[in-house]
Amino acid sequence: MITERGRQGGQIRMWTEGVPVEPHAREQIHNIAGLPFIYRHVAVMPDVHLGKGATVGTVLPTQGAIVPAAVGVDIGCGMAAVRTNIEAGRLPDELKAIRLRMEELIPVGAASHRTVPRHAERRWYGKLKTRFERIQEKHPALQVKSSPAEQIGTLGAGNHFEELCLDEEGMLWIMLHSGSRNIGNRIGTHFIALAKREMEKQSIHLPDRDLAFLTEHTALFNDYVEAVGWAQDYARANRDAMLEAIARLLQEFFPDLELTAEAVNCHHNYVEKETHFGASIWVTRKGAVRAREGDLGIIPGSMGARSFIVRGKGNPESFCSCSHGAGRVMSRTEAKRSFTLEDHRLATDGVECRKDEGVIDETPRAYKDIDAVMAAQADLIEVVHTLKQVLCVKG
């Protein structure tokens, strides 16, 4: 762990030994650490990179305020994984048929379900619908033309993915990465704008306008906590629905497929009230996973690298957190400019996935070395399973 003092006197703890940190990201970290409501110190994970307002791969512990842009617009984005009873030797030599079936069953990119499937409808009418209607009553700007039920069980775009992986024992896993889709984006964007407006009203000047915050015990703060909590639950329901859909799909190929009890579902873009160092505080994990002692989490590599199921060690200095992945080492634009289609094909050799120009921005070399990232946080987590992708569907 590396300790630094920010320019405004704020304390920073960084798990970045042996991992590059870009200068603009470091600037952002110092801006965050200087906020007056940061509790003790900012914790920086080894996958840290430049984000909007706050760096991705950062834990913000706060008292009396929340920064909506630090939570971001993909509220509740996270990972899910489950082990199956299918052994590697049973997989067909060609996995393209399974990948195409996955792309057909689970809408990718900005797409929604044309008709809401039963497993999505069941989750929507469980608890999500009535809670969302209460939020809309307070904030009519969140009225939407189509029901968020249409995006439960859909992948989204960018770095979201579905994968089939093999563990160290040759057992097949389902793993996926998705969040709260368009409605989470709407909620995040709405409250970020309101927070900025509050700063203007109060003549509060910040080093970055995206660090605009909402103050605890105000109506707007309470509305945000209600809305962000709902979006986090929606994101969890989305991942649950996707797992269910993929498992049913795999039963078409493996009728005896069973899911083991070893399942993980964790957010890595979210805010929660937690107790640390004896104080009740708000913990915003922007690209970080909760890693209390015994907590299971998921740290994915890139499309051609290894991924890890991990168990938290409960390190108090990290506010019981760990990284959420490898972390980008370059922007999407730079990746498209730096790598050729042949580079991507070589980097994803042995993985059934798209190998076209539309996914070059997600090519493995656009990300940090996952092994270096894991080594830098050895005091935060221990590896339970090591997974290697054999099939990947990108958003």
N, C-alpha and C positions, 0 to 999 in steps of 0.2 A: 504494500500500500504506500502511495506517495501522498504526502501532506503538503498543501500549499496554502498561503494566505492570499485572498483576493485583494484587488486594488482598493476596495472600499472596506477592507478589514475582515471580510467574510472568510470563513474557514472552508477548505475544500479537501476531501479525501478521494484519491483517485486509484483505481485498480487497473492501471494502464502500463505497468512495467513490461517492456518488450513489445508494446503495441503502439503504432503511430497515432498521434492526436493532431488533427489539422489545426493550423493557427486560428482560423475563423471559429472553429468549435471551442478552442480555448478561450477566445474572446467572449463567446456566449456564456461559458461556464462562469467566468468572472462576473459578468453582468448578473447572473442568477444569484451567485453567492453574496452579492452586495445588497440584495433586497432586505428590508428591515425586519421582515417577519419570518425569515429563514430560522429554523430551530437548530442550533448547534453547528451543523455543517452540511454542505451539499455532498452527496455521494455519487461518484462518477464511475460508471462501469466500463470494462475494456472495449466494448463495441461502440463507444461514444462517437458520434459524428454530428455535423451541423444539422439543426432542425429549425423549425419556425418558432421564434421566441426563445425556446429552450432546446438544448441539445438532446438528441435521441440517445438513450443510454444514460439517463440521469435520474437520480432520486432526489426530489425536492420535499424536505420535511418542513412544514409551515405551521405557525400558530396564528390564528385569527384571520387568515386569508387563504384563497386559492387562486392560482393563475390558470384560467381556462385554456389558454393556448399551450400551456405546459402539458395539460392532459391531451390536448390536440383535438382533431376533428374525426379521427378514427377511434372514437371512444370505445373502450372495451376490447380493442383489437388484441388477439391472443392466439394461443395454440391449443390443440387437442390431439391426443394420441391414444391408441389402444392396441394391445397385443392380440393377435389371433392364434388359432391352433393350426394354421397352415404352415407347413415346412417349405423351405426354399426349393427342395427337389420336386415339389408338386407344381411349381410355376411353369407355364408354357414358355418355350424359347422366345416367342414373340408376344410382347405385352401391349402392342398397339391397339388390339381390339378392346382391351380393358380400358385403356386411356380414352379412346374415342367414346366408349360407353359412359365413362365418367363425365366427359365434356358435354355429352348429350343430356345426361340426367341432372347435372348441377350447373345452372347458368353461371357463366364467367364474365369478367369485365363488368360493364354497367348493366348487364341483362338481369331481368327478373323472371319469376315463373309466369307463364301465360295464364295458367289456372293454378290456384294455390293448392299444393298437394296436402294430403291429409295430415302428414306429420308436421307440416308448418302451421296449418290451421289449428291443430290441437294445441300447439304451444302458444299461438297468438290469443286464442280465446281462453287460455288457462288463467293468466294474470296480466299479461302485457297490455291488452287492448284497453281495459278500463283505466289503468294507470296512465296510459298515454293520453287518453281523452281528458283526464284531469290536468295534465301538463298543457295540453292545447288550449284549454279554457283560460288559463293564466297567460298564455303566450300565443295569441292567434297567428303570429308569423310562422308558427310551426305547423300550420294546416298544410296537408299534403294532398296532391291529386289522387295518388294511388296508395293503397293501404301498405304499411310496412310489412304486413303478413306476406306480401308477394316476394319479399327478399329474404325471408327466413329460409335458410338452407341454400344460400347462393354464395359464390366465392368472392366476388369483387375483383378489383384490378391491382396493378402495381406488384408488390412483392407477396401478395396472397397466393397460397398454393394448396394443392392436395397432393399427397405422396403415398406411395407404397414403399416400405423400407424393410430391410432385413436386419435383425439384431445379431449379436455375437454368437448366438446359438442357432442362427439360420431360421428364426421364426419371423413370420410376416407381421408387420405393423401397418396400421392406417394412421397417417399423421396429416394434420391440416392447419392452416393459418388463415384466419379471417376475423372480421370485426362487426361493427354495427351498421355497415353499409351506408346507404344514402341518408337514412334518417339520423344516424349518429353524426354524419357530416353536417346536416342541417342544424342539429342541436348545438354542436361545437361552434360552428360559424356564428350562429345567433348570439350565443352568450359571450363569445370573444368580442363581438361588436358592441354588446352592451357594456362589457367591462371597459373597453376603450372610451366609451361615452362617459362612463362614471369618472374616469381619470380626467377627462376634459372638464367636467362639471366641478371637480374638486381641485383643479389646477395642479394636479400631480404630474410631475415630469419624470419620465423613466428613460434609462439608456436605450431601451428598445420598446416601442409601442406595443409589441406583442407580449410584453410582460405585464400588461394591464391586469389588475386583480380585482376580485370581489371580496368585500369585507364581511367577516362572520357576523351573525346576528342581524343581518339586513334581509329584507324580503327578497331581494334579487339573489343574494347568496343562497338562501334557503331554496329558492326556485331552481337554481343551478344544481344544487346537491340532489334534489329530487329528480331532475331531468337526467343528470349524468349517471345516477344510480340506475335509472330505468334503462338507459342506453347500454350500460354494462351488462345488465340482465338480458337485454335483447341480443347482445353479441354472444353471450353464453348460449342462449337458445338457438342462435344461428349455427354455432359450431356443433351443438348437440344434434341438430337436425341433419347437418351434413354428414356427421359420423353415422347416423342411422341410415341415411340414404346410400352411403358408400358400402356399408355392411350388407345391405339388401342387394345391392348391385353385385358384390362379390359372391353372394350366394348363387347367382346365376352361373358362375364359373366353378364354385366350390360349394355344392349343396350342404355339406356337413360343416360349413364354417361356423365357428363359435368365437365370441369375444371373451377374453379372460378378464378377471377382476382388476388387472393392472392397467388402469386407464388414468389419464391426466387431462385436466382442462384448466388452463390458467390464463388470466389476463396479463398483458404487458404494456397497456396504455390505459391507465386508470387512476382514480384517487379513492382513498379509503381513510376512515378515522381509525387510528391505531395507537397503541401505547408503546413508547420507546423511552428509555432512560427515566422511567417513572412519570412521564408526562403524556397526556392525551393530545395527540397532534394529527394534522392531516398529512398523509403521505401520498405524494403524486409520483407514480412510476411512469416516466415517459420512456418507453423502450427498456423496461426492466421488469424482472419477475420476482415475486415475493418468495423468499427462501428462508423461512423460519426453520428451526431445527425439525427435521423430518418431513418438511414440505416437498412434494414431488413437483418438478418443473420440467420445461422443455427448452433446450437451446439448440435451434437448428443451424446447420451450416448453409452454404449456398447449394445450388442445384447439383453440383458435382462433388460436394464435400460431405463429411460425416456430420451427423446430428447426435444429440445426446439427451437422454432422460437423466435428470439429475435429482439429487436429494439435498435440501438446504442444510447448512450447518448453523444457521441462526446467528451469524456474525452481527453483533450490535452496531459496529461502526458503519456497516453498509445499510443500516436500518432493515436488516434481514432481507437483503435483495441480492440479485445476481443479474448477469447480462441476459438479453432476450434473443441473442443471435450472434452472428459474426460482425455485423455492422458494416455499412458501406465504406469503401475506401475512396470512392469517386462518385460524382454525380451521375445521373442517368444520361445526361447529354454527353458528358465526358466518356462514359462507357461506350456509347454508340459511336463516338468518334475514334476511340482507341482500339476497338476490337473488331475483327472481321467475322464473318459467318463461319469460316473455317476454324478460327480460334475457339468459337463457341462450340462447334461440333467436337473438337478435340477435348475441350474441358468437360463436356457432358458425355463422353464416350462410356457406353455401358448403361446409360440411363435412358429409358423410354420417355421422351419429352419432345416438345416442339423444338426444332432446330432451324428457325427462320429469323429474319431480321427483326421481327416484332418482339423478341425476347432478349435481344443482345444486351439491353440495359440491365438485365437480371443475370447475366453470365457470371460464373463463379469468380472470375478475377476482378470483378467490380466490388468484391467484398474482402474484408480483412481475412487473414489466415485464422481459421477457426481453432487450430491447435494453439496458436499464440494467445488467443482470447481465453481459451480454457486454462492455460497455464497461469495467466495473470490473475485468475480468480479462484485459485486452488483453496484459499482459506474461506471461501463463500459457499462452495458446493462440492459434492462428491459425485462421480459418475456412477449411475446405476446400470444403464444400458447404452451401448454405442450402436447407432443405426446408420445404415448406408442405403441411399435411395436406389430403387430400381425403376421407379416410374414417378414422373412429376407432371402435374397439370398447373400451369401458371395462369393467373388472372389476366 
